[in-house]
């Protein structure tokens, strides 16, 4: 049997709510009117949450690339152990020619002349050096290890390629931002994806470029080249993402040189030999 109770009505003056979806997050705040009275005012903002999945994938890709490099280094160490100097002749032993040669080695081929003839394109000019490089002792245990290493490299290559396809699909809504970030020297499509995944495209949460640099731990007071370059890139990123109409314009390597006072520059060059006891006379070039 239901019992009657006396409940007191309570009015909450300030409330906030979040609606989290796969693609966006909606935030609603309702507070009393600052002007007074019984009225209430509210504000609703929508934020994209697509960068979270992008962040997970870009971070995973970053962890796979060092694994790929380490496995390739193991292959080179394996060749050193067998006294084969393929990496001395070929700049990339994992190209088409190099992979054909390694497949032949795994298959039991040991004749340096036969292996060298598998060279393609520009590498054919190095056939005599390749013949010398393949003079070694490639045994069964080298073949076994090389097979395992190449299988792992191929798996990592496939994983990285699949991640790249997924990341590219996730970046589709931010194609314009990626294109503008790609204009920055040293920032390609891969780095642009990482920037958008980590920072997002909403720069309103960073009032100034300095706030973004501080958040990324690129403090302006640290006198290191890497920090200085990283901070300058983040400043450009902040301006590009803050203004959809903004674009990057490279001033060129001679921009600052062209703004140095020519007379001061001449005096600086003349002062050094004069300090060593020489008399310098400058004449205009004909």
C-alpha positions in Angstrom: 0.0 0.0 0.0 1.4 3.4 -1.0 2.0 5.8 1.8 1.7 9.6 1.6 4.8 11.6 2.3 5.5 15.3 2.6 8.4 16.3 0.3 9.8 19.8 0.2 10.3 21.2 -3.3 13.9 22.2 -3.9 15.0 24.5 -6.7 18.6 24.2 -7.9 19.8 27.6 -9.0 22.7 26.4 -11.1 22.8 23.3 -13.3 25.0 21.9 -16.0 24.7 18.8 -18.3 26.7 17.0 -20.8 25.4 14.9 -23.7 28.3 12.8 -25.0 28.0 11.2 -28.5 30.4 9.5 -30.9 30.9 12.5 -33.0 30.3 15.5 -30.7 29.8 16.6 -27.1 27.0 19.0 -26.2 27.4 21.1 -23.0 24.5 23.1 -21.5 24.8 25.5 -18.5 21.8 27.1 -16.9 22.3 29.9 -14.3 20.3 32.8 -12.8 20.2 35.9 -14.8 23.1 38.2 -13.8 20.7 41.2 -14.1 18.6 39.8 -11.3 15.0 38.7 -11.1 13.5 35.2 -11.5 14.7 34.7 -15.0 17.4 32.2 -15.9 19.8 32.2 -18.8 21.5 29.3 -20.4 24.3 28.6 -22.9 24.8 25.6 -25.1 28.1 24.7 -26.8 29.0 21.8 -29.1 32.5 20.3 -29.3 33.7 17.6 -31.7 34.9 14.3 -30.1 36.2 12.8 -33.4 39.8 13.7 -32.5 39.8 11.1 -29.6 39.7 8.1 -32.0 42.2 9.9 -34.2 44.5 10.5 -31.3 44.5 6.8 -30.4 45.3 5.7 -33.9 48.0 8.3 -34.5 49.7 7.4 -31.2 49.6 3.7 -32.1 51.1 4.4 -35.4 53.9 6.3 -33.7 54.7 3.3 -31.6 54.8 1.0 -34.6 57.4 3.1 -36.6 60.2 2.6 -34.1 59.5 -1.2 -34.1 59.8 -1.2 -37.8 63.1 0.7 -37.7 64.5 -1.6 -35.0 63.6 -4.7 -37.1 65.3 -3.3 -40.1 68.4 -2.6 -38.0 68.4 -6.2 -36.9 68.5 -7.3 -40.6 71.6 -5.1 -41.2 73.2 -6.6 -38.1 72.4 -10.1 -39.4 74.2 -9.2 -42.7 77.2 -7.9 -40.8 77.3 -11.2 -38.9 77.4 -13.1 -42.2 80.0 -10.7 -43.6 77.7 -9.5 -46.3 78.0 -5.8 -47.0 74.8 -5.1 -48.9 74.0 -1.9 -46.9 77.4 -0.5 -47.9 76.5 -0.5 -51.6 72.7 -0.1 -51.5 71.3 3.0 -49.8 68.0 1.1 -49.1 68.3 -2.6 -48.8 64.6 -2.9 -48.4 63.8 -1.6 -51.9 62.7 -3.8 -54.8 66.2 -4.9 -55.7 67.2 -5.6 -52.1 64.1 -7.6 -51.3 64.7 -9.8 -54.4 68.2 -10.4 -53.3 67.2 -11.3 -49.8 64.5 -13.6 -51.1 67.2 -15.4 -53.2 69.4 -15.7 -50.2 66.6 -17.3 -48.2 66.0 -19.6 -51.1 69.6 -20.9 -50.9 71.3 -18.8 -53.6 74.8 -17.9 -52.6 76.5 -17.0 -55.9 77.6 -13.3 -55.7 77.3 -12.9 -59.5 73.8 -14.2 -59.6 72.7 -12.1 -56.6 74.3 -9.0 -58.1 72.4 -9.4 -61.4 69.1 -9.0 -59.5 69.8 -5.3 -59.2 67.4 -3.0 -61.0 67.3 0.5 -62.3 70.2 2.7 -61.1 71.6 0.0 -58.8 72.8 -1.9 -61.9 75.6 0.5 -62.2 76.9 -0.9 -58.9 77.0 -4.6 -60.0 80.8 -5.0 -59.5 80.5 -3.6 -56.0 77.5 -5.8 -55.3 79.4 -8.9 -56.3 82.1 -8.0 -53.7 79.5 -7.2 -51.1 77.8 -10.7 -51.4 81.1 -12.5 -50.6 80.3 -13.8 -47.2 79.1 -16.8 -45.1 75.3 -16.8 -45.2 74.3 -20.0 -43.3 71.1 -21.8 -42.5 70.6 -20.0 -39.2 71.0 -16.7 -41.1 68.3 -17.7 -43.5 65.9 -18.7 -40.7 66.4 -15.4 -38.9 66.1 -13.3 -42.0 62.8 -15.0 -42.9 61.4 -14.2 -39.4 62.7 -10.6 -39.6 61.3 -9.9 -43.0 57.9 -11.4 -42.0 57.8 -9.1 -39.0 58.8 -6.1 -41.2 56.0 -6.9 -43.7 53.5 -7.2 -40.9 54.5 -3.9 -39.5 54.4 -2.3 -43.0 50.8 -3.6 -43.5 49.7 -2.4 -40.0 51.1 1.0 -40.6 49.5 1.2 -44.1 46.1 0.2 -42.6 46.4 2.7 -39.9 47.2 5.3 -42.5 44.1 4.5 -44.4 41.9 4.7 -41.2 43.6 8.0 -40.1 43.0 9.5 -43.5 39.3 8.7 -43.3 39.2 10.2 -39.8 40.9 13.4 -41.1 38.3 13.9 -43.9 36.3 16.4 -41.8 39.5 18.3 -41.2 40.8 18.3 -44.7 41.1 22.0 -45.0 43.0 22.3 -41.7 45.4 19.5 -42.8 46.0 21.3 -46.1 46.9 24.5 -44.3 49.1 22.9 -41.7 50.9 21.0 -44.5 52.1 24.3 -45.9 54.3 24.8 -42.8 58.0 23.7 -43.5 58.7 20.5 -41.6 55.1 19.6 -41.1 53.7 17.1 -43.6 50.4 15.2 -43.7 51.6 12.8 -41.0 52.6 15.5 -38.6 49.5 17.5 -39.3 47.4 14.4 -38.4 49.2 14.2 -35.0 48.8 17.9 -34.4 45.0 17.8 -35.0 44.7 14.6 -33.0 46.5 16.0 -30.0 45.5 19.7 -30.1 42.2 19.6 -32.0 41.0 22.5 -34.2 39.2 24.6 -31.6 41.8 27.2 -30.5 39.4 29.0 -28.2 40.7 27.0 -25.3 44.1 28.6 -25.8 43.7 32.3 -25.5 47.1 33.0 -27.0 49.9 31.1 -28.9 51.9 31.2 -25.6 49.1 29.2 -23.9 49.3 26.5 -26.6 53.1 26.3 -26.4 52.9 26.1 -22.6 50.3 23.3 -22.8 52.6 21.4 -25.2 55.5 22.0 -22.8 57.5 24.1 -25.2 58.4 26.8 -22.7 59.8 30.0 -24.3 62.6 30.3 -21.7 64.2 27.0 -22.6 67.3 27.7 -24.8 67.2 24.5 -26.9 67.0 24.4 -30.7 64.3 21.7 -30.7 62.2 23.6 -28.2 62.6 26.8 -30.2 61.6 25.2 -33.5 58.7 23.4 -31.9 57.4 26.5 -30.2 57.6 28.5 -33.5 55.7 25.8 -35.3 53.0 25.8 -32.6 52.7 29.6 -32.9 52.0 29.2 -36.6 49.6 26.3 -35.9 47.6 28.5 -33.4 47.2 31.3 -36.0 46.2 28.9 -38.8 43.6 27.0 -36.7 42.3 30.2 -35.1 41.4 31.8 -38.4 40.0 29.5 -41.2 40.9 32.1 -43.8 44.6 32.3 -42.7 47.3 30.6 -44.8 51.0 30.2 -44.3 53.4 32.2 -46.5 57.1 31.3 -46.3 59.2 34.4 -46.3 62.2 32.5 -47.7 65.7 31.9 -46.4 66.9 35.4 -47.3 64.2 37.3 -45.6 66.2 38.4 -42.6 69.4 39.0 -44.5 67.6 41.4 -46.8 66.5 43.5 -43.8 70.0 43.8 -42.3 71.6 47.3 -42.8 74.2 46.8 -45.6 76.5 49.4 -44.1 76.4 47.7 -40.7 77.1 44.4 -42.3 80.1 45.8 -44.2 81.5 47.3 -41.0 81.1 43.9 -39.2 83.1 42.1 -41.9 85.8 44.7 -42.1 86.3 44.9 -38.3 87.5 41.3 -38.0 90.6 41.6 -40.3 91.3 45.1 -39.0 91.5 43.6 -35.5 94.2 41.3 -36.8 96.3 44.2 -38.1 95.2 44.4 -41.7 94.0 47.4 -43.7 90.8 46.6 -45.7 89.7 48.5 -48.7 86.3 47.8 -50.3 85.6 48.5 -53.9 82.3 48.0 -55.7 82.1 45.0 -58.1 82.2 45.9 -61.8 
